[in-house]
Amino acid sequence: MVRSVRFLLSVIAVSIVVGPPAVAQQTPPLSWVDKDTGHRIHRLTDEPGSSGFYFNVNAYSPDGKLMAYDAPEGIRVLDLTTMKTRLLVPNPARPAGVAPGTPGWYRSGIRAIVVGRKTNSVFFTKFDPDTKLGTVYKADMYTGAVTKLATLPPRASVATINADETLGAGTYDENEASMQQEYGRNRPQPVTPSTAPGSGPAPPQAGSLLQPEDKGEMMERRLAARIPVVLYTVNLQTGEEKILFHSTDWIGHMLFSPVDPALLMYCHEGPWQKVDRIWQIHTDGTDNILIHRRTMAMEIAGHEFWGLDGKTIWYDWQFPKGQVFFLAGYDLETHERTAYHMEPNEWSIHFNLTREADLFTGDGGDPGQVARAPEGEWIELFHPEKMRMDGALNTPDFWQPGVFHAEHLVNMSHHNYRLEPNVRFSPDRKLVIFTSNMFGPSYVFGVEVEKATDAQASEVHSTPELAKQFNPVEPTPVNVPAKGSPVEYH
């Protein structure tokens, strides 16, 4: 599908960059085959600074034909058949004097929430600088028609939309003064080689996926602040607000079930070893249940996501932190728990899966991540295998063990992991889609799950070496601690 549309252009584009280093900001190739993996990679977006959604947020229309993504000018749509893109919802003009990348910059634009599970709609919010209130809208992915849905309470956000598209869920601070202590407020702009004086402008990056350089310190401060917050839902037809609970814990990462409109997953945020992170609650306020209860100090669980059938919650489980790695699954109906083991070099910041849960994918991590993996910078394809019991003692409350067999898809050693790739499968399972800044600016890419069998010699390239021709700056591992300081992962 993708190859037939872009094959000719990809051969031309790759042939251009073979030889001397290209001019900075030149458009990267449309397609090539990774020499180290044998898999074909496609650049799916043309806008520098474009990015896919966060890994656990639905980006696909219910018919599986369209994908929404973020770009500097607004929300765009990619037709997964023709691979053509178009602007769906434009960003408003930014206020004068607001620096790119600051909280004020993001508040002045639109923010995509999710693509609906019922209709071909992208849900998004827009902040009104006069009333200082946010409003939820939806845009039809085919016609572009925009519908205003509900204005939110003061200081409120909406992070997720339920399966029948009747409710949004989010949080708000109970008082204005607390807003200045919120995560991400008042942090200095990072100074990196690309933003240092005299070095020219930094390549455009996907702001929503870009992690701050002082993330660990900011998370510690936010957790300690004990800000009074409310977890709430808003009716998208009437605007009615329902409070689920009040808390001084840091509540975030709300994510509705893809099938049950009354079931919400949410998190107690903060350094993972200091919180009981993953919870579920019903929209009537009942069944507020902790999903994973630790049994070891320094055991951590997080980066949770729904199975596409809505039956299982999956998450990164480390027992203990940084030492033994699993992708864990909890079946909401049977209460069975599954744990797929992986080696440190196979661990990923984020994971995802197919609807059938017969294939998984991960976005890897550099040596500064919690796994401290010396060779972990890959987009991975995981083939899961349950272990044979062979008459072993086994009861319903035991973890059911398995292993991941990893297959490299993309060599990401020239990717700067401060921008997290956030992998997902395409609806037809043929691509793993991710965001990367390996060429300098961020773009959305797709790598074919099946190996290329008919690649011409001119198409096969080392991905890191190809990227260096556009972006000679070597990436610096994230989270590298100073000597003698404790290693933290969030």
C-alpha positions as CSV (number, residue, x, y, z in Angstrom):
1,M,0.0,0.0,0.0
2,V,2.6,2.6,1.1
3,R,5.3,1.3,-1.2
4,S,3.1,1.6,-4.3
5,V,2.4,5.2,-3.6
6,R,5.9,6.4,-2.6
7,F,8.3,4.1,-4.3
8,L,9.5,6.3,-7.1
9,L,9.9,9.4,-4.9
10,S,11.8,7.4,-2.3
11,V,14.4,6.2,-4.7
12,I,15.0,9.7,-5.9
13,A,15.0,11.2,-2.4
14,V,17.5,8.7,-1.0
15,S,19.8,9.0,-4.0
16,I,20.0,12.7,-3.4
17,V,21.6,12.3,0.1
18,V,24.2,9.7,-0.8
19,G,27.5,11.6,-0.8
20,P,28.5,14.8,1.0
21,P,26.4,16.0,4.0
22,A,23.2,17.7,3.0
23,V,22.2,21.2,3.9
24,A,20.6,21.6,7.3
25,Q,16.8,21.3,7.4
26,Q,16.7,19.7,3.9
27,T,13.6,17.4,3.7
28,P,14.5,13.8,4.7
29,P,13.9,10.9,2.3
30,L,10.5,9.4,1.9
31,S,11.6,5.8,2.2
32,W,14.6,3.6,2.6
33,V,15.4,0.1,3.9
34,D,17.3,-0.1,7.2
35,K,20.6,-2.0,6.5
36,D,20.7,-3.4,10.1
37,T,17.2,-4.8,10.1
38,G,16.0,-5.3,6.5
39,H,12.7,-3.5,7.2
40,R,11.5,-0.6,5.0
41,I,10.9,2.7,6.7
42,H,8.5,5.5,5.3
43,R,8.4,9.1,6.3
44,L,4.6,9.7,6.7
45,T,4.5,13.4,7.4
46,D,6.0,16.4,5.6
47,E,5.9,19.0,8.4
48,P,9.0,19.6,10.5
49,G,7.9,19.4,14.1
50,S,5.0,17.0,13.4
51,S,4.3,14.1,15.7
52,G,2.0,11.2,16.4
53,F,-0.3,11.1,19.5
54,Y,0.9,9.8,22.8
55,F,1.2,6.0,22.5
56,N,-2.0,5.1,24.4
57,V,-4.2,7.7,22.8
58,N,-6.3,6.5,19.8
59,A,-5.3,8.3,16.6
60,Y,-7.4,6.2,14.1
61,S,-10.9,6.8,12.7
62,P,-13.3,4.0,13.5
63,D,-13.2,2.8,9.9
64,G,-9.4,2.5,10.1
65,K,-8.8,4.7,7.0
66,L,-7.5,7.9,8.6
67,M,-4.9,8.9,11.2
68,A,-4.8,12.2,13.1
69,Y,-1.5,13.7,14.1
70,D,-0.1,17.0,15.5
71,A,1.8,19.5,13.4
72,P,2.9,23.1,14.2
73,E,0.0,24.6,12.2
74,G,-2.6,22.4,13.9
75,I,-4.2,19.0,13.8
76,R,-3.7,17.2,10.5
77,V,-5.1,14.0,9.0
78,L,-3.2,11.3,7.1
79,D,-5.2,9.1,4.6
80,L,-3.7,5.6,5.2
81,T,-4.6,4.5,1.7
82,T,-3.3,7.3,-0.4
83,M,-0.7,8.5,2.2
84,K,-1.8,12.1,1.5
85,T,-2.2,14.6,4.4
86,R,-4.3,17.7,5.0
87,L,-4.9,20.3,7.7
88,L,-8.0,19.6,9.7
89,V,-8.0,22.1,12.5
90,P,-5.7,25.1,12.3
91,N,-4.0,26.6,15.3
92,P,-5.0,30.2,16.0
93,A,-2.4,32.9,15.8
94,R,0.0,32.9,18.8
95,P,0.0,36.0,21.1
96,A,2.9,38.4,20.5
97,G,5.7,37.9,23.0
98,V,4.9,34.2,23.9
99,A,8.0,32.1,23.3
100,P,7.6,28.8,21.5
101,G,7.7,25.8,23.8
102,T,6.5,27.6,26.9
103,P,3.2,26.8,28.7
104,G,1.7,30.0,27.4
105,W,2.5,28.9,23.9
106,Y,0.7,25.6,24.2
107,R,-2.3,27.1,26.0
108,S,-2.8,29.6,23.2
109,G,-3.2,26.8,20.6
110,I,-5.5,23.9,20.2
111,R,-4.8,20.6,21.9
112,A,-5.9,17.3,20.4
113,I,-7.5,14.9,22.9
114,V,-8.2,11.7,21.0
115,V,-10.0,10.3,17.9
116,G,-13.4,9.0,18.9
117,R,-14.3,5.4,18.9
118,K,-17.8,5.9,17.6
119,T,-17.7,8.6,15.0
120,N,-15.0,9.8,12.6
121,S,-14.2,12.8,14.9
122,V,-11.1,14.3,16.4
123,F,-11.9,15.8,19.8
124,F,-9.8,18.8,20.9
125,T,-9.8,21.7,23.3
126,K,-9.2,25.4,22.8
127,F,-8.4,28.0,25.4
128,D,-10.1,31.3,25.4
129,P,-7.6,34.0,26.7
130,D,-10.4,36.4,27.5
131,T,-12.6,34.1,29.7
132,K,-9.6,31.9,30.6
133,L,-11.8,28.8,30.1
134,G,-11.2,25.8,27.9
135,T,-13.9,24.4,25.5
136,V,-14.2,20.9,24.0
137,Y,-14.9,20.6,20.3
138,K,-14.9,17.8,17.7
139,A,-14.0,18.0,14.1
140,D,-15.2,15.5,11.4
141,M,-12.2,13.9,9.9
142,Y,-13.8,13.7,6.5
143,T,-15.8,16.9,6.1
144,G,-13.8,19.2,8.5
145,A,-17.0,20.3,10.2
146,V,-16.3,21.6,13.7
147,T,-18.9,21.2,16.5
148,K,-18.7,23.0,19.9
149,L,-19.5,20.6,22.7
150,A,-18.9,21.9,26.3
151,T,-17.1,24.7,28.1
152,L,-15.0,23.5,31.0
153,P,-14.8,24.7,34.6
154,P,-12.0,27.1,35.5
155,R,-8.5,25.7,35.4
156,A,-9.9,22.4,34.0
157,S,-8.6,20.2,31.3
158,V,-10.0,17.1,29.5
159,A,-7.6,14.2,28.8
160,T,-9.9,11.5,27.4
161,I,-13.3,10.8,25.8
162,N,-15.3,7.8,26.5
163,A,-16.3,5.0,24.1
164,D,-19.7,6.3,23.2
165,E,-18.4,9.9,23.0
166,T,-20.8,11.3,25.7
167,L,-18.3,12.1,28.4
168,G,-14.9,13.7,28.8
169,A,-12.7,13.2,31.9
170,G,-10.0,15.3,33.3
171,T,-8.8,17.2,36.4
172,Y,-8.7,20.8,37.7
173,D,-6.9,22.5,40.6
174,E,-9.3,23.8,43.3
175,N,-7.6,27.2,43.5
176,E,-5.8,29.6,41.3
177,A,-2.7,29.9,43.4
178,S,-1.9,26.2,43.0
179,M,-1.7,26.6,39.3
180,Q,1.7,28.1,39.6
181,Q,3.0,24.9,41.3
182,E,1.7,22.6,38.5
183,Y,4.0,20.4,36.6
184,G,5.7,22.2,33.8
185,R,5.0,25.8,35.1
186,N,7.8,28.3,35.3
187,R,10.6,26.0,34.1
188,P,13.5,27.6,32.3
189,Q,14.0,27.0,28.6
190,P,16.7,24.4,28.1
191,V,20.0,25.5,26.6
192,T,21.3,22.7,24.4
193,P,23.9,22.8,21.6
194,S,21.2,23.6,19.1
195,T,19.8,26.5,21.1
196,A,23.0,27.9,22.5
197,P,23.9,31.5,21.5
198,G,25.3,31.7,18.0
199,S,24.3,28.2,16.9
200,G,21.1,29.2,15.1
201,P,17.5,28.1,15.7
202,A,16.8,24.6,17.0
203,P,15.1,22.1,14.7
204,P,11.3,22.0,15.2
205,Q,10.4,19.3,17.7
206,A,7.1,17.6,18.7
207,G,6.4,19.6,21.8
208,S,3.8,17.3,23.3
209,L,6.2,14.3,23.2
210,L,9.4,16.2,24.2
211,Q,10.5,15.6,27.8
212,P,12.0,18.5,29.8
213,E,15.6,18.4,30.8
214,D,14.6,18.8,34.5
215,K,11.7,16.4,34.4
216,G,12.8,14.5,37.5
217,E,13.1,17.6,39.7
218,M,9.8,18.9,38.4
219,M,8.0,15.7,39.2
220,E,9.4,15.6,42.7
221,R,8.3,19.2,43.3
222,R,4.8,18.6,42.0
223,L,4.3,15.4,44.1
224,A,5.5,17.2,47.2
225,A,3.2,20.2,46.6
226,R,0.1,18.3,47.6
227,I,-2.1,20.5,45.4
228,P,-5.9,20.1,46.0
229,V,-7.3,18.7,42.7
230,V,-10.6,17.3,41.4
231,L,-11.1,14.3,39.1
232,Y,-14.3,15.0,37.2
233,T,-16.3,14.1,34.1
234,V,-18.2,16.5,31.8
235,N,-21.2,15.6,29.8
236,L,-20.5,16.6,26.2
237,Q,-24.1,17.0,25.4
238,T,-25.3,19.1,28.4
239,G,-22.0,20.4,29.9
240,E,-23.0,19.0,33.3
241,E,-20.0,18.4,35.5
242,K,-19.7,15.4,37.9
243,I,-17.0,15.2,40.5
244,L,-15.6,11.7,41.0
245,F,-13.4,12.7,44.0
246,H,-11.2,15.3,45.6
247,S,-7.5,14.6,46.3
248,T,-4.2,16.2,47.2
249,D,-2.4,13.4,45.3
250,W,-1.2,14.2,41.8
251,I,-3.9,12.7,39.5
252,G,-3.3,12.3,35.8
253,H,-3.1,10.0,32.7
254,M,-6.8,9.6,32.5
255,L,-7.8,7.1,29.8
256,F,-11.3,5.7,29.1
257,S,-11.8,2.1,28.2
258,P,-12.1,1.7,24.4
259,V,-15.3,-0.3,24.8
260,D,-16.9,0.4,28.2
261,P,-18.1,4.0,28.3
262,A,-18.4,4.0,32.1
263,L,-14.9,2.7,32.9
264,L,-12.0,5.1,33.4
265,M,-8.3,4.3,34.1
266,Y,-6.2,7.0,35.8
267,C,-2.9,7.3,37.7
268,H,-1.4,8.6,40.8
269,E,1.5,10.5,39.2
270,G,5.0,11.0,40.6
271,P,8.2,9.0,40.7
272,W,6.9,5.5,40.2
273,Q,8.6,3.9,43.3
274,K,6.9,6.6,45.5
275,V,3.2,6.1,44.3
276,D,0.6,3.4,43.8
277,R,0.2,4.4,40.2
278,I,-2.5,2.5,38.1
279,W,-6.2,2.7,39.1
280,Q,-9.7,2.3,37.6
281,I,-13.0,4.0,38.6
282,H,-16.5,4.0,37.2
283,T,-18.1,7.2,36.1
284,D,-20.6,7.0,38.9
285,G,-17.7,7.1,41.4
286,T,-17.8,3.4,42.3
287,D,-15.2,0.7,42.1
288,N,-12.1,2.9,42.7
289,I,-9.6,0.1,42.5
290,L,-5.8,-0.2,42.5
291,I,-4.8,-2.3,39.5
292,H,-1.3,-3.3,40.6
293,R,-0.3,-3.6,44.3
294,R,3.4,-3.9,44.9
295,T,4.9,-6.6,47.0
296,M,8.6,-5.4,47.0
297,A,10.2,-2.1,47.9
298,M,11.4,-0.3,44.7
299,E,9.0,-2.3,42.5
300,I,7.5,-0.1,39.9
301,A,4.6,-0.2,37.4
302,G,3.5,2.4,34.8
303,H,3.1,3.6,31.2
304,E,-0.2,1.7,31.2
305,F,-2.4,1.2,28.2
306,W,-5.6,-0.6,27.2
307,G,-5.7,-3.7,25.1
308,L,-7.7,-2.8,22.0
309,D,-10.6,-5.1,23.0
310,G,-10.9,-3.3,26.3
311,K,-10.5,-6.5,28.3
312,T,-6.9,-6.1,29.5
313,I,-4.8,-3.3,31.0
314,W,-1.1,-3.6,30.1
315,Y,1.9,-1.9,31.7
316,D,5.6,-1.8,32.2
317,W,6.4,-3.8,35.4
318,Q,9.9,-3.8,37.0
319,F,10.6,-6.2,39.9
320,P,12.6,-4.3,41.3
321,K,13.1,-1.1,39.4
322,G,15.9,-1.2,36.8
323,Q,16.7,-4.9,37.3
324,V,14.1,-7.3,36.0
325,F,11.7,-6.2,33.2
326,F,8.2,-7.4,32.2
327,L,5.3,-6.2,30.2
328,A,2.4,-7.1,32.5
329,G,-1.3,-7.6,31.7
330,Y,-4.3,-7.7,33.9
331,D,-7.5,-9.2,32.6
332,L,-10.5,-7.3,34.0
333,E,-12.9,-10.2,33.6
334,T,-10.9,-13.2,34.7
335,H,-8.4,-11.3,36.9
336,E,-5.6,-13.3,35.4
337,R,-2.2,-11.7,35.3
338,T,0.3,-12.2,32.6
339,A,4.0,-11.2,32.6
340,Y,6.2,-11.3,29.5
341,H,9.9,-11.1,30.4
342,M,12.4,-9.2,28.4
343,E,16.1,-8.4,28.6
344,P,17.4,-4.8,29.4
345,N,18.4,-4.2,25.7
346,E,14.8,-5.1,24.7
347,W,13.0,-2.9,27.3
348,S,11.2,0.1,25.9
349,I,9.8,3.4,27.2
350,H,6.4,2.6,25.7
351,F,4.8,-0.6,24.3
352,N,1.8,-1.3,22.1
353,L,0.0,-4.2,20.6
354,T,-2.3,-5.5,17.9
355,R,-6.0,-6.1,18.6
356,E,-5.3,-9.9,18.8
357,A,-2.4,-9.3,21.2
358,D,-0.3,-11.7,19.1
359,L,2.3,-9.0,18.3
360,F,3.7,-6.2,20.5
361,T,6.0,-3.3,19.7
362,G,8.3,-1.1,21.7
363,D,10.2,2.2,21.1
364,G,13.5,1.2,22.9
365,G,15.5,3.6,25.0
366,D,19.0,5.1,25.3
367,P,21.6,4.2,28.0
368,G,20.3,7.0,30.2
369,Q,16.9,5.3,30.7
370,V,16.0,3.0,33.6
371,A,17.2,-0.2,31.9
372,R,20.7,1.4,31.4
373,A,20.8,-0.6,28.2
374,P,24.0,-0.2,26.2
375,E,22.3,-1.4,22.9
376,G,18.6,-0.5,23.5
377,E,18.1,2.1,20.8
378,W,15.7,0.2,18.5
379,I,12.1,0.2,17.4
380,E,11.3,-3.4,18.4
381,L,8.8,-6.0,17.2
382,F,8.0,-8.5,20.0
383,H,6.7,-12.0,19.4
384,P,5.1,-13.2,22.7
385,E,5.3,-16.7,23.9
386,K,3.6,-18.1,26.9
387,M,5.7,-20.6,28.9
388,R,4.6,-24.2,29.0
389,M,3.3,-25.3,32.4
390,D,4.2,-29.1,32.0
391,G,2.3,-30.0,35.2
392,A,3.8,-27.1,37.3
393,L,1.8,-25.9,40.3
394,N,-0.5,-23.2,39.1
395,T,-3.4,-21.4,40.7
396,P,-5.7,-18.5,39.4
397,D,-3.8,-16.0,41.6
398,F,-0.4,-16.9,40.1
399,W,1.2,-14.7,37.4
400,Q,1.2,-16.5,34.1
401,P,4.7,-16.3,32.7
402,G,5.9,-15.6,29.2
403,V,8.8,-14.2,27.2
404,F,9.2,-11.7,24.4
405,H,11.2,-12.7,21.4
406,A,12.5,-9.4,19.9
407,E,13.0,-8.5,16.3
408,H,14.7,-5.2,15.5
409,L,12.8,-2.9,13.1
410,V,14.7,0.4,13.1
411,N,18.1,1.4,14.3
412,M,17.4,4.4,16.5
413,S,20.9,5.2,17.7
414,H,20.8,8.7,16.1
415,H,17.5,9.5,17.7
416,N,17.5,11.8,20.7
417,Y,15.3,10.0,23.2
418,R,14.4,13.2,25.0
419,L,11.6,13.0,22.4
420,E,9.9,9.7,23.1
421,P,9.0,7.8,19.9
422,N,5.5,6.5,21.1
423,V,5.0,3.5,18.9
424,R,1.6,2.1,17.7
425,F,0.5,-0.4,15.0
426,S,-1.4,0.8,12.0
427,P,-5.0,-0.6,11.8
428,D,-4.0,-3.2,9.2
429,R,-1.0,-4.3,11.3
430,K,1.4,-3.7,8.4
431,L,3.2,-0.7,9.9
432,V,4.6,0.3,13.3
433,I,4.2,4.1,13.4
434,F,6.5,6.3,15.5
435,T,7.9,9.8,15.9
436,S,11.6,10.6,15.5
437,N,13.9,13.5,15.5
438,M,16.8,11.5,14.0
439,F,16.9,13.9,11.0
440,G,16.8,17.0,13.3
441,P,13.2,18.1,13.2
442,S,10.6,15.6,14.3
443,Y,8.5,13.7,11.8
444,V,6.1,10.7,11.9
445,F,7.5,7.5,10.4
446,G,6.2,4.0,9.7
447,V,8.3,0.9,9.4
448,E,6.9,-2.2,7.7
449,V,6.3,-5.2,10.0
450,E,7.4,-7.6,7.2
451,K,10.9,-7.5,6.0
452,A,11.6,-6.0,2.6
453,T,12.1,-8.8,0.0
454,D,12.5,-6.7,-3.2
455,A,14.7,-3.8,-2.1
456,Q,17.1,-2.4,-4.6
457,A,20.7,-1.8,-3.5
458,S,20.3,1.9,-3.8
459,E,17.5,1.8,-1.2
460,V,19.4,0.1,1.5
461,H,21.1,2.4,4.0
462,S,22.4,2.6,7.6
463,T,19.6,4.6,9.2
464,P,22.0,6.4,11.6
465,E,24.4,7.3,8.9
466,L,21.6,8.5,6.6
467,A,20.2,10.6,9.4
468,K,23.7,12.1,10.1
469,Q,23.8,13.6,6.6
470,F,20.9,15.8,7.6
471,N,21.6,16.1,11.3
472,P,25.2,15.9,12.3
473,V,24.5,16.6,16.0
474,E,25.1,13.4,18.1
475,P,22.2,12.7,20.6
476,T,23.0,12.9,24.3
477,P,21.5,10.1,26.5
478,V,18.7,11.4,28.8
479,N,18.7,11.1,32.6
480,V,22.4,10.8,32.9
481,P,23.1,11.5,36.6
482,A,26.0,13.4,38.1
483,K,28.6,11.3,39.9
484,G,27.4,10.2,43.3
485,S,23.8,11.2,42.7
486,P,20.9,8.7,42.9
487,V,19.6,7.4,39.6
488,E,16.0,8.3,39.2
489,Y,13.4,7.2,36.6
490,H,9.9,8.6,36.2
